[in-house]
Amino acid sequence: MTAEEFRKMALSFSGAVESAHMKHPDFRIEGKIFATLGYPDESWGMVKLTPEQQRSFIKNAPSAFNPCSGVWGQRGATNVYLASAKKDVLNAALDAAWKNCVRPSRNVWRSGRFEHRLATRALHTSHEPTHPWPLPGGELASVPRH
């Protein structure tokens, strides 16, 4: 795998654009970086995975993937050693990274945090009252609280 092949693969995803960040190329969807090239040097790329996805890619291709250093790596940012990366595996990693950055409303894949926000929003936007209200005659209606 070469840097040029990585670039072409990253740009093949719908809506992906190339930009630059910290003096090296990055690839974005809807303004969010899902992959970069050239860090820590020209023989590496990076894909923005979830920690679970990162563990899976490292387990299946340990010579190609390892966590980035620090908190970024703990959160799933994963270095890709281009010389060891196979095209089909890198394409799967880029696909996962791309999906992780697509706006949830347009994304088939959902993160647990987004699902939690949806559930919380549903509770707060329910048309059922969340507190008692007066009925004719002054008594209060009993409504279950969320």
DACOR-V979016 format. One record per residue. N is the residue number from 1. PHI is phi in degrees with one decimal (NA if undefined). D_LAST is the distance of its C-alpha to the last C-alpha in Angstrom with 2 decimals. Layout:
BEGIN
N:PHI:D_LAST  N:PHI:D_LAST
END
This chain:
BEGIN
1:NA:53.03  2:-109.0:54.15  3:-61.2:52.33  4:-66.0:53.38  5:-65.5:51.93  6:-58.2:48.62  7:-58.1:48.67  8:-61.3:49.42  9:-64.6:46.72  10:-62.6:44.06  11:-76.8:45.18  12:-76.9:45.07  13:-80.4:41.26  14:-53.9:40.05  15:81.7:39.70  16:-70.9:40.98  17:-132.7:43.24  18:-94.7:45.43  19:-139.4:45.28  20:-141.6:46.26  21:-148.6:44.55  22:53.3:46.44  23:67.1:49.69  24:-142.1:48.71  25:-65.6:47.46  26:-133.7:43.81  27:-126.1:42.10  28:-126.6:39.06  29:-130.9:36.65  30:52.1:34.92  31:83.0:36.21  32:-104.1:34.82  33:-72.5:37.34  34:-114.7:37.11  35:-160.5:40.62  36:-138.1:43.63  37:-129.2:47.31  38:83.5:49.89  39:-137.1:48.03  40:-76.3:49.16  41:-149.4:52.30  42:-63.3:53.52  43:-91.0:53.10  44:-126.2:49.30  45:-128.3:46.25  46:-143.4:42.55  47:-123.6:39.50  48:-95.0:35.93  49:-103.0:34.15  50:-81.9:31.02  51:-56.7:31.97  52:-65.3:31.59  53:-62.4:33.82  54:-57.5:36.22  55:-58.1:36.67  56:-64.7:37.41  57:-66.1:40.00  58:-64.9:41.64  59:-63.6:41.89  60:-83.5:43.44  61:-145.6:45.70  62:-64.3:46.27  63:-79.5:49.42  64:-103.8:47.64  65:-121.9:44.24  66:-154.2:43.27  67:-65.7:40.54  68:-65.8:41.29  69:-75.5:41.86  70:70.5:39.36  71:-63.8:35.69  72:-56.8:36.21  73:-65.4:37.38  74:-63.9:34.55  75:-89.2:32.11  76:116.5:34.10  77:-61.5:36.97  78:-127.9:39.80  79:-73.9:43.53  80:-120.3:45.58  81:-82.9:49.26  82:-58.9:50.78  83:-62.9:53.95  84:-99.8:52.01  85:-78.8:49.29  86:-86.2:49.81  87:-57.5:49.00  88:-66.1:46.65  89:-71.7:44.65  90:-63.8:44.55  91:-60.8:43.50  92:-64.6:40.53  93:-66.6:39.60  94:-63.5:39.96  95:-61.3:37.88  96:-62.7:35.02  97:-63.1:35.38  98:-60.7:35.53  99:-62.7:32.36  100:-65.2:30.57  101:-103.1:31.48  102:-71.6:30.92  103:-53.0:28.12  104:-54.6:25.09  105:-65.5:25.10  106:-110.4:28.65  107:-109.3:28.34  108:-73.2:28.20  109:-79.1:27.44  110:-124.0:23.97  111:-83.3:23.32  112:-59.3:20.45  113:-65.3:19.48  114:-64.6:19.46  115:-59.5:17.37  116:-63.6:14.74  117:-62.2:15.01  118:-61.4:14.73  119:-63.7:11.53  120:-64.5:10.03  121:-62.0:11.79  122:-61.5:10.56  123:-64.0:6.88  124:-82.8:8.64  125:-109.9:11.28  126:-61.7:9.83  127:-83.0:12.10  128:-78.1:9.87  129:-63.7:9.70  130:-105.1:6.80  131:-150.1:9.45  132:-67.3:12.51  133:-135.0:15.52  134:-70.7:19.14  135:-99.2:20.78  136:-55.5:24.52  137:99.0:26.20  138:93.0:23.93  139:-79.9:21.43  140:-96.3:17.65  141:-77.8:15.52  142:-95.9:12.80  143:-124.2:9.50  144:-62.4:6.61  145:-88.5:3.81  146:-86.2:0.00
END
